[in-house]
Each structure stands twice: as C-alpha cells, then as structure tokens.
Amino acid sequence: SKPQDIWIEVDYPLLDSVNFFVLKEGKITKKINTGYRLPFSTREVKTKSFVFVTHLAPQEEQTIILRFR
C-alpha cells in the first residue's frame, strides 16, 4: 500500500558482464550495464558486489531481467 525500494544484490564480484533491465508495460525503463571488466563507476551502488535498485509504486508491476556473462 506504499512505495518501496527493491534492492537486488549479485554477490559474485568476478562476473565479466552484468546487465540489469526493468520493464514496465513492456518497455525498458531502466538499464544498467556493469561488470568486473567495466569501470567501477558503472555500478549503481558503489560496492564490491553488484547491487541494483528499483522503485515500486503501490499496485505497480515490473519485470526485472538480469543477464550474466
């Protein structure tokens, strides 16, 4: 009944590539490309593991896709 922040952590810091997508109503509304081989500045949350945040309004549906390489 109230907005929430959803935090997703991938606790394996040696992944070469991590792609995070949020889809709302079939459209990509957030995209983050990061990974071990990319600059640390590509991480949304500056920590050794990969952490992604999305905001969820009441009654809102989102699809979250993570792709690892």
N, C-alpha and C positions, 0 to 999 in steps of 0.2 A: 504493500500500500504506500510505500515511499521509495524515492530513488535510491539506487545502490551502486556502489563501485564494485566491479568484479575484477579481481586480481588473479592472473594465471601465471604460475611460475614453472619454468622448464629448468630443472636443476641438473643440467648437464652442460657445463660451460664450453665443451670442446666440439660442439656442433658447428660445422663449417658455415651452414646457412639455415636460418630460421625465418620463415615468413609468417606473419600474423595478419589475418583479414577479419574484419567484422562486416557482415552483410545484414542490411535491414531492407525488407521488402524487395529482396533480390538484387539490391545494389550495394557495391562496396562503399562503405562509409569511412573505413579506417584501414590503412595498410602500412605495415612496418616491415622492413627488410633489414635483418641484422644477422649476426653470426660471428664465430670465432675469427674468421679471416677478414672481417669488416672492421672499420674503426669503432672504438668503444663509444664514440658519440652517436652511433646509430641505435643504441639501446635506449628505450623509453625510460626505464628506471636504471640508474647507474649502479649496477651491482654485478657480481661475477656470474650469477646465473641469469637466465633470460626471463624478465618479468614484463607482462603486458597488462594494461588496464583498459577496461571498457566501462561505460556508464549505462545503467539500465534504468529506464523510467518505469513507473508502475504500469503493469499490463503490456509492456513492450516485449516483442520477440526479436531476438537476434540470432544469427548463425555465426559461430566462430570457427574459423579454419586455421589450423597450424600445419605448415609444411616444413619438413626437415630434410636436409641433405648433408 
